[in-house]
Amino acid sequence: IKVPYDIDRELEDENLNISGSFTETKIDGYLYVEVKENSGRINQFVILQSFENVFLITDKVLKTNDLVSITYYEAELYDPKLNKFITLKVATDIVKL
């Protein structure tokens, strides 16, 4: 039996998730969100597309140290400043815990 190709399922499989404390947003061409995991590791996520809860970031609803869960995928994007491709974490959802 041939199963039809399901792009949504493939994207779901590639989605990753982390939880931690919201630390700040930064603007450097795009909007970035920083989240610190319980281990102390700081992750940076770029906002490249709209999603259901993006208002938490764009409307500055989140406050420093709010607990959040971020769903994201990794993408190789070209950085003209560095003249090379870099791996960025692209946020696809954020939930305040």
C-alpha positions as CSV (number, residue, x, y, z in Angstrom):
1,I,0.0,0.0,0.0
2,K,1.4,3.4,-1.0
3,V,0.9,6.1,1.6
4,P,0.5,9.6,0.3
5,Y,3.4,12.0,1.2
6,D,2.4,14.1,4.2
7,I,4.4,17.3,4.5
8,D,2.7,18.3,7.8
9,R,3.7,15.0,9.4
10,E,7.3,15.5,8.3
11,L,7.4,19.0,9.7
12,E,5.9,17.7,13.0
13,D,8.6,15.1,13.2
14,E,11.3,17.8,12.9
15,N,9.7,20.1,15.5
16,L,11.7,20.3,18.7
17,N,10.7,21.7,22.1
18,I,12.4,23.2,25.1
19,S,11.2,24.7,28.3
20,G,12.8,27.4,30.5
21,S,12.8,31.0,31.6
22,F,12.2,33.8,29.2
23,T,15.1,36.2,29.5
24,E,14.8,38.8,26.8
25,T,14.0,39.7,23.2
26,K,16.6,41.2,20.8
27,I,16.3,42.9,17.4
28,D,19.1,42.2,14.9
29,G,17.4,42.4,11.5
30,Y,14.8,39.9,12.9
31,L,13.2,39.5,16.3
32,Y,15.0,37.0,18.6
33,V,13.9,35.5,21.9
34,E,16.2,34.1,24.5
35,V,15.2,31.3,26.9
36,K,17.4,29.9,29.7
37,E,16.9,26.2,30.5
38,N,17.1,24.9,34.0
39,S,20.6,23.6,33.2
40,G,21.7,27.2,32.6
41,R,22.0,26.8,28.9
42,I,20.8,29.9,27.0
43,N,18.9,29.3,23.7
44,Q,18.2,31.9,21.1
45,F,15.2,31.6,18.7
46,V,14.4,33.7,15.7
47,I,10.8,34.7,14.8
48,L,10.5,34.3,11.0
49,Q,6.8,33.6,10.7
50,S,3.5,34.2,12.5
51,F,2.0,31.6,14.8
52,E,-0.9,31.4,17.3
53,N,0.9,32.8,20.4
54,V,3.4,35.1,18.8
55,F,1.6,38.0,20.5
56,L,3.2,36.9,23.7
57,I,6.5,38.2,22.2
58,T,5.3,41.0,19.8
59,D,3.0,42.6,22.4
60,K,5.6,42.2,25.2
61,V,3.3,40.1,27.3
62,L,6.2,37.9,28.6
63,K,8.2,39.3,31.5
64,T,11.7,38.3,32.5
65,N,11.8,34.9,34.2
66,D,8.4,33.8,33.0
67,L,8.4,30.1,32.4
68,V,7.8,29.2,28.7
69,S,7.8,26.2,26.4
70,I,9.0,26.9,22.8
71,T,8.4,24.7,19.8
72,Y,11.0,25.2,17.0
73,Y,12.9,23.7,14.1
74,E,16.5,24.2,13.0
75,A,17.2,25.8,9.7
76,E,20.4,26.6,7.8
77,L,20.1,30.3,6.8
78,Y,22.6,32.5,5.0
79,D,24.1,35.3,7.1
80,P,25.5,38.0,4.7
81,K,27.4,39.6,7.6
82,L,29.3,36.4,8.1
83,N,29.2,35.4,4.5
84,K,28.2,31.8,5.4
85,F,25.2,29.7,6.3
86,I,24.4,29.4,10.0
87,T,22.0,27.1,11.9
88,L,19.2,29.0,13.6
89,K,16.4,27.8,15.8
90,V,13.2,29.1,14.3
91,A,10.3,29.4,16.7
92,T,6.9,28.0,15.6
93,D,5.0,28.3,18.9
94,I,5.5,29.6,22.5
95,V,3.4,28.8,25.5
96,K,3.5,30.6,28.9
97,L,3.6,27.9,31.6
